[in-house]
Amino acid sequence: MPPPDATTPDPLYEPSLYFNRELSQLDFNFRVLAQALDESVPLLERLRYLCISCTNLDEFFEIRAATVRHAQDFGTVPTPPDGLAPATVLKRIHDRAAELVDAQYRCWNEVLRPALTDNGVRVIGRGQWSARQTRWLRAYFRDEIMPVLSPLGLDPAHPFPKILNKSLNIVVVLKGRDAFGRVGNLAIVRAPRSLPRIIQLPEKASGGENDFVFLSAVLSEFVHELFPGMEVKGAYQFRVTRNSELIVDEDEVENLALALRDELRGRGYLRAMRLEIAANCPQSIVRTLLRNFELPENAVYRIDGPVNLNRVIQVYDLVQRPDLKFPPFQPRALKHGDAMFDLLATGDVLLHHPFDAFSPVLELIKQAAEDPNVLAIKQTLYRTGADSPIVEHLVQAARNGKDVTVVVELRARFDEEANLGLADRLQEAGVQVVYGVVGFKTHAKMLLVVRREGRKLRRYVHLGTGNYHSGTARVYTDIGLISADPDIGNDVHLIFQQLSGLAPAISLKRLLQSPFTLHAGILERIEREAAHARAGRPARIIAKMNALNEPQVMRALYAASQAGVSIDLIVRGACSLRPGVPGVSENIRVRSIVGRFLEHHRVYWFGNDGQPDLLCSSADWLERNLLRRVETCFPILDPVLAARVKEEALDNYLADNLNAWELHEDGVYRKLAPDEDSLPHSAQTFLLARLCG
């Protein structure tokens, strides 16, 4: 992205000032993997972190790497601030991903698997099965697995089959002739999705209470039984990861829901991005697979273990060992939450999840559905989870005669199918369902309740930094605000009108909104701090988010740093800004927190010369969030609650020296540790102790 006037180059456009977003996102998974190697973390939780890093890598190839490949093929993406060409980024992605995969399997083979065995949780490899275990597994294969398998021999009548995204497959090398006299060569055995990827052996057959084997090991061991009369010369597991980014030209479709349904049918067979295969597979077979999937040589990852290592997460769920997991906690319950409207008449309610329970949000919707004085309920839904109680309450509200409008974002990645079903269910119940705005994902988290109180109508709202999903509310850190403030209520009302109709531009009093005022509002506040600094006044910015890559915001932060503003950024994942550059960003510090809970809240604080401005938002400082989505950003008006948010979600995290990683000028994240003058501090542990007792 060149500066506006190329004749007078702006040094803040220099590509060396910016990290590549994709490579930065990839590096985040090394920080997740570090949790799996941390001996202070309970053992089964370490296993969970390993699986998270593997699942994240899958999604990275499905979305981020696929986007880069698309840019390489079609040149449809503007050059990013780092100036790297897509071909260069793809090469670096594969090089760095290879390092990550190697680290993941070393963690599994050399650290976690032996430690689990020492603690009575055995994931037993093929070469370690006892005679009794082998007999039981052979019977299991014949009774439970073989009946659902459909091996496919490759010959002129049976060309290479379509391989489903991330499915487990075995390529089998055969010798001999089958019953029809056909000469064997290669066959493909695909494991149906109905089969469990982790098999627990019964104690009577194995001798251990928590003994497991991978389905891939069982298939490889007994696959010869699928080819009687032929000799199996080798069996090698493989898995292909494909592009999963759905592309629907909304300007060209008449019905977005129908178009998405059509796209979903083919999602599992889009362009291949990565091939994982057993380390001992002959190179000739690897070349055959690469040719079939149209992949380059560096897109193959030879695996020393199961190709679907993330499936070992099932062991976490199956093993009932509280001593190997994080201790349970009880989220703080809201006092007097049984009368939400009476409670909100006394002031705003702030929720800090997962330390505060999500139940007040559910209770507000439930009470609104049942209250005869409630006239209307409006809500955005991005991700809700299966069997969401929110959906039940909205359905009940419609049946009770309320006017219910729900903005369902069909394009919520990997939740498209669930959201299509959700939309159908709501419409069948009489709910007015809106699919948002063409070309802009609706990522805002808003709930509006309109209630008659005497001769007036009063609006109650919930605004949040996270989704309306009870499950993620237990494992994601997020801020939620429930308020009856008239200005905030009117702003939310106007945004809903804009989403459901063809409303003109609106003027909001309290909220900032993407794609209209949020980007400009952030830039304005950053420049305000810079002006304070230039005038010799105190100037400070603290911002917490998931990712940062918006060029104008980064340049504004650089300029503010040059003016003398002290800036702390808490960015969980990808950060394209380079801190610590002399003369440019020496006043900017960037840290990432990786702990028990996924850091998810977006909180922005601007010192404003003693009159601080604190905002919470659904938006990261990414181009897509600030310019191509519908997002909300809301102030915390109550000074007591604003002080609480700053202390709990910002200051507390800046004091963390146990789970924090600091980004350095060279692009390397280094783990912080308490020095001799400071006590150990974990932000999440502190909040658990304070809020959950």
N, C-alpha and C positions, 0 to 999 in steps of 0.2 A: 504494500500500500504506500505509494510515493507521497511525499509532502505536496501541499497544494501548489507551491511554486518551485519547480525543479531548479530554477536559476539561482535561488538562495536556499540551499539545502538546510533543512532543520535537523540539527544533530540528534533530536529525540526520535527521528525516524530511522536511525541507524540500526540495521538488522541485528547487529551483535548485542543490542540491548534487550533482546527478546528471546525467550526459550520457546522451542516448538511445543505446541499444546499436546500433540499426540505422544511425544516422547516423555513429556512431563507427566501425563496421565499414566503411562506405562511404569514410570518410576514409582508412582504411588503404591503399586503392588509389591514392590520390594519392601516398603515400610509395613505393609500388611503382613508380608511373609516374616518380617523380623519379629512380629508378635508370636509367630509359631515357634520361633527359636528362643524365646524369652522364658527362662526357667522359673521366673516368678509368676508366670501365668499358669493356671491349672491345666493339666495335661490334655483333657478332652477339648478345652477351649483352644489350646494351641492347634489341635487337629482342625478345629473349626476355622481358624485363621488361615491355615494352609488351604483348606477347601475354598474359602472366600477368594484367596489370591488366584486360584485356578479358575473359578467361575468368572471372576473379573476379567481374566485374560481371555476367556471365551468371548465375553461380551465386547471386549476391546477389539478383537478381530472381526466380530460380527458387525460392529458399528464404526468405530474410529478408523481402523485400518481399511475397512471397506470404503469409507468415505474418501480416504486418500487415493485408493485405487481408482475410484470413480473419477476423481479429479485428474488423475494421470491419463485415464483413457479418454475423457471428454473435455478436459480443460474448463470445467464449469465453475471452479471455485477461485475467487481472487487470491492473489499471492498473500500469504499471511505476513505479519510483521517481521517474523524471523527470516523471511526471504527464501526459505528452502523450497526447492522444487519437489513435487510429489514423488518422483522417482528416488530422490535422495532420502526423503522421509521414509519411504517403504523399505529401503535397504537398511536404514538405521533401526527401523521398527523390528525387522527380522533379526538383526544382530543382537539388539537389546532383549528381545523376547527369548532368544535362544539362551542368553545368560539367565533369565528368570526361570525358564523351564528347567535348566540344569540345577539351579538352586532349589527349586521346588522338590525335585526328585531326590536330591541329596538330603534335604530336610526329611523327606518321607523314609527313605531307605536307611539312612545312617543315624537319624535322631528320633523321630516320632515313633516309627514302627518298633524299634527295639525298646523304647521307653514304655510304650503301650504293653508290649509283651511282659516286661518286668512288673507291670501293674495288673496282670491278669486279663488283659484285653489283647487277644491274639488275632491278627489278620494273617492267615497262614498261606504261604506260597505253595506252588505245585510241588516243588522238590521237598517240602517239609511235611506232606500229608502222611499220616500213619496208615497202616493197612486197613484199620477199622474206619478211619475217616474217608479213605478212598472208596471203600465199599459203599458207604452211605451216600457219597457224592455221585457215584456211578448210578445208583438206584434213583437218586434225585434227578439226575440228568435224563434218565430213560422215562421217568414218570411225569416230570414237571416241565422239562425243557425241550426235549426232542420232539414231542407232539406239536409244538407250535413253531418249529423251525422249518424254513423252506430253502434249502441250499440250492444255489444256482450255478450249474457248470457253465463255463464260458466256452462257446463254440459259435460257428456262424449262425446257428438258429437262436442262440442266447447271447446277445452282445452284452457289453458291460452294463450292469443295471444302474439306475439312478440311486445315488447314495444320499440318504436323508441327513440334513444338518445335525452334527454332533451325535449321530447314531453309532452304536458299537458294532463293528464288523470284523469278521475273520476272513482273511484271504488264505485259501488252502491250496497247497501244491500237491498234485495227485500223480500217481504212476499206475498204469494198467488200463484195462478196458472195462466199461460198465456193461450192464445186461444187454444193451443194444449194440455192443461192439464198438462204441465210441471211445477213442483214445482220450484218457484223462490228461488234463494240463493244469488249469486253474479253476477254482470254484470260489464263490463268495457266500458266506453265511452271515446273515444279518440278525442281530438279536432284537426281537420285537420289543416295543416299549412296555409291553405288559409284564416282562420278566424283571424281577428285582436285580439290580446291579450288585448288590451285596447280599450274600446268603449266610444266614446264621445257622451254624451246626447245632443240633440238639446236644445237650450235655451228655446224654446216655451214649451218644455215638462218638463224641469227641473227647469227653473227659473234662472239658472246660466250660464254665458258665457263659463266657463271652468269647466264643470262637467264631471267626468269620472267614469267608473266602470271597474273592471277586468272581462274578459271573464270567468275566473274560478268561479267568484261569480254568474254570470248569469247561467252558466251550473249547478252549485250546487242548485240554487234556483228553476229552472224549469225542472230539469232532470226527474221529475216524469211524465212529459207529454210524455216521450219516452216509458213509460211502463203502458199504460192504463189498468185498471182493477187490477193492482197490487199495493201494498203499499210499498212506499220507506221508509225504516227504517233508512237510513243514506246514505250520499253521501260525499266522502272524496277525495279531490284532491291529486294526487301524481305525482312525476316526478323521473325518473331514469337517472343518468349520467353514460355514458359508456366510456370505453377506446376508444380514437379516434386516437391513434398513428398507422399510416399505416406502415406495415412491408413488404417490398418487397426484396427478396433475389436477388439483382441485378446480382450476379454471375450466377444465375440459370435461368434468363429470357432472352429471345432473343429480346423482345421489351418492353422497360420500360413503354412506354405510354400505351400499351395494358394491361400490368400487373397492372398499377395504376388504370386504368378504372375498372378492375375486383375488385380490393381492395375497391375502392370507393363505389361500389354497396353494400358492406356489412358493411361499416364503422358504420352506425347508429345502428348496432345490435351486436357490439363486447361486450366483457365482461363488466358486470355492476361493477361500482365502488362506487356508492353512491345512496341512496334512500331518497328522500325528501317526506314527507307526512304530511297531516293536523294533527295538534296537538291533535285533539279530536278523531282520528281514533282508534277504538278498537284494543287492542294488538293482538287479534286472527287474524285480517286481516293483521296487520303489519307482523306477523310471516309468514303468507301465502305468502306475497310479498317477504320477505327476502329469504324464501326457494326457490321461483320461480327464483329469481335473483341470487341465490347462494352467498348471502352476509352475513357477520357476524353481530351480534347484534349492534356493535358500528358503523356500516356504515349507520344507519338510523338516519335521522335528522327530528325531529318533528317541524313543522313550524307553527308559530303563525302569519299567513297571507298568501298571495299568494305564492305558491311554485316557481313561476317564477317571483320573485320580480324584476329582471333585466328588465323585459318588461315594467316597468313603465317609462323607458327612452322615450317611445313614447310621454309621457306628455310633456317632454322637447321640443320636436319638434312641438307638436300641439299647445302649448300655446305661443302666440305672446306677450310676456311681456319683452321688452328690459330692463326694470328696475329690473328684476329678473335674468338677465344674465350678463356675463362679457361684458363690452363695446366693440364694434367692433373695429378692427384696420386694417389699410391698410399697408401691407408689403412694405418695401422700394423697389422701382423699380430701376433697373440698368439704369444708364444714357447711352444713345447712344446704347441701347440694340438692335436697329434695324439693326445694322451692326456688327454682332458678330465677324466675321473674322478680320475686321479692328480693332475692339476693342482689340482682343487678341494679335494682332501684337504689341500693346503697353505694354503688360504685363499680368500677371496672374489676374484672377478674383476670389475673394473669396465670397462665399455665406453662410450666417448664417441663416438658416431657423428656425422658420417661420418668423423671423423678416425681412429677405430679401426674396423677391418673388422667387418662383420657375420658373417663366416665362423665365429667361435667358436660363435655360436648355432646355425648350421646344423650345425656339427660335433658339437655336443652332441646334437642330435636324431638325426643320422645314427648316431653311436656308440651311442646308446641303442637305436636300432632293430636294431642288429646284435649288441649285447652279450647273450650268453645269460643273464647275471645280472640283466638288467633285466626287471622283471615288468610294469610299467605306465608308460604315458605319458599325461599329461593336458595339454591346451592350449586356450587361447582363441584364436580367429581372428576378426579384425574386417575387415582388408584384407590380402590376401596377394599380389595381382598374378597375372597369367596365368602358367601353367607354373611355379608356385612349387616350388622344391626341397623346401620343408618338407612340402608335401602328398605328394610322392613318398616322403619318408622315413617319414611317418606311415602311408601305405599299406603300405610294406615292413614296418614294425613290426607291423602287424596280421597280415600274411601270415606273419610269423615267430613268431606265437603270442603276441605281447604283448597285454595288455589296454590298448586305446587308446580314450580318450574325448576328443572335441573339442567344445568349445562354439563353435558358429558363430553369429555375430550376423547374422541375415538382413537386419536393417534398417540395415546400414551404408550411409549415403546414397550413391547412385549406384553402389554395388557389390552391390545386392540380387540382380541377375540372376547375377552371377559367383558370389556366395556360395551361391545355390540350386544351381548346377551343382557347386560344390565340395562341398556337403553330399551331393548324390547320389553323387558319385564316392567319397567317404569311406565312405558307407554300403554301397556295392556291394563295397568291399574288406573289410568286416567291422568297420569303426570304429563305435563307439557315438557318434552325433551328437546333441547337445543344442542346442536353440534358445534357451537362456537362460530368462529369467524374464518372465512376462506383465507388460507395462507398464513394464519397465525394460530399456533397452538394456544389453548386456554390453560395456562399453568397456574393461574391464580387460585388461592384457597380461600373461599368466601362462603359464608352462610348468613342469610338474612331472614329474620322473622318479623312479620308485621302483626301487631296486636292492638286490638281496640281497648283503650283504658279510659272509661268515662266517655267524654265527647271527643277525645283525641285518639289519633293513631300513633303508636310508638314503635320505633324500629329497634330491634336487638340484632347484634351482629357477632359473628365469630370470624376472626381473621387469623391465618396461621402461616408459618414458614414450611409446614409439612403437609402431607396428604391426609385425607379423611380415612385413615386405615388403622384400625385398632391394633393390628399386629406390629406395624412399623412404629407406632406410638410407644411400644414397649422396648424398642431397641434403637430408635433414632433420637438424637437430641433435637428438639424443636421448641419454638415459642408459639403459644396461642394466646390471643386476646379476645375476651368476651366483653362486650360493651354495649351500653345503651346511649352513648354519646350521640346527640342529634346530628352533628356535622359528619361524623364518621358514618352513621347510619344512612344519611342522605347520599354521601359519596358512593357507598356500596349499592344503594338503590339505583343510582344513575349508571353505574357500570353494568349492572344486570340489565337495565333497559337497553344499553348499548349492545350488549351481547345477544339479546333475544330479538331485537328489532334492527332496523336499518337507521339507527340514530345518528345524528351529526356529532361532531366533536363536542365534548362536554368539558365543563370547567369544574374541577374538584377543589374542595376547600382544605381537606386534611390529607388525603391520600395522593400518592404518586402512582402513575400507571404506565406500564409498557403497553404498546410501543410509543406512547405520546410524551409523557412528562418525566418518567423515571430516569432515563438516560441523562436528560438535560438537568434534572434535579440533582443527580449525583455530581455531575461536572460542576454545577453551580456551587455546591457545598464544598467541594475540594478547592475550587478557586477562592472561595470565601476564607478558608483556612490559610491559603497562600497569602491573601491580602493582609490578614491579621499578622502573619509572620513578617511580611515586608514592612509593616508599620511598627514592628518591635513588640507586638503583643504575643501572649502565649498562643500556640497553634498546635493542634493535636488531632489526629485521625486514628481511630481503631475500627477495623472492619473484619467481620468473620463471615466466611462463605465457603462454598464447596469448590469453586473454580474461578479463575480470573484469566481472561484473554482479550477483553474489549480494548482495541488500540487507543481510542480517545481517552478512556479512563486511565489507562496505563501512562499515557503521555502527560495527562493532568497530574497524576501522582508523582511522576518524575519532576515536573515543574514545581509542584508543591514542595518536594524534597529540596530542590535547589533553592527555594525561597526560605527554607529553614523549618518547615513543618515536620514534626516528629510523627512518624507513621508506623503503626503496627498492623500487619495483615495476618490473619489466621485463616489459612487456605488449606482445606483438607486434601484436595486432589491436585489437579493440574493448575500450575501457575506459570504464566508466560512472562511475568515481570521479573527482571534480574535485579535483586537488591545489592546494596553495598558497592555500587560502582562509584568511584571517586568523581566528585563534581556533578553527579547525576542522581544517584539513589543511595548515598551514604546514610541518609536519615530514614531509610525504609528497612524494616525488618519483616521477614516472612517466616512463619512457622506452620507446621502441620501437626495436628493431634490425631493419634491413632490409639484408641483404647477399647474398652469393653463395648461401648455404644458407638454407633456410626454418627459422627459429627455432621449435623445437617442444618442447624439453624443459620439464617442469614441475618446478621445484626450489624448496623452501621452507626457509628458514633462520631460526631463532630464536635470539638470542644467549643467553638464559637465564642471565644473570649469570655468564658464564664457563664454563658447561657447555652448549655449543651443541647444538641439536637440528636435524639436517638430514634432510629427507625428500624423496624423489622420487615422482612420481605420474603416473598416466595422466589425472588430472583437472585441468581448469582450474577457476578459482573462478567458475563459472557456476552458475546455479540448476539447469540440467539435469544437470550433472556431479555436483553435490554432493547433489542431492535425488531425481533421477529416473533415475539410471543405476547400474549396477554398476561401481564403480571401485576401484582399489587404490592405496594410498599406503604406501611402504616406507621404512624407515630405512636409512641407510648406517652400519652398526655399526663397521666398521673405521675407526679415527680417521685413519689415513693416507689411505684412500680418501675419507673424508668431507672431509678438508682439500683433496684434489684436486678434488672436485666443487665445493666452494665457490670455490676459486681459478679453475678453468677456466670454470664455468658461471655464476658470479655476479660475483665481484670483477673478473674479466677483462672482463665485459660492462659493468660500471659504469665501467670505465676507457675504454671505446670513445668516441672523439671524431671518428670518420670516418663511421660508419654509424648513429649514434644520433640519434633525434629525441626531444626533450623536450616533454611535454605541459604546457601552461600553464593557468592558471586560466581563461582565456577560451576554452578548448577547442581552441586552435590548437597544432599540433605544429610545433616549430621545429628545424631541423637544427643539430646541434652541430658545432663546428669547433675545432681545437686553438687555444688561446690562446698568447700569447708565452712563457708559462712552462711549457708542456707539449709533449711530443713527440706526433706523430700516432700513434694506436693504433687498430687494427682488431681486434676480438676474434677474428673468424674467421681472419683472416690470421695472427694470433699462434698460434692453435691448429694451423693448417696447418704453420707453421714448426716448432713444438715437437714435435708428435705425428707428423707425416708426413715430417719430415726434409727 
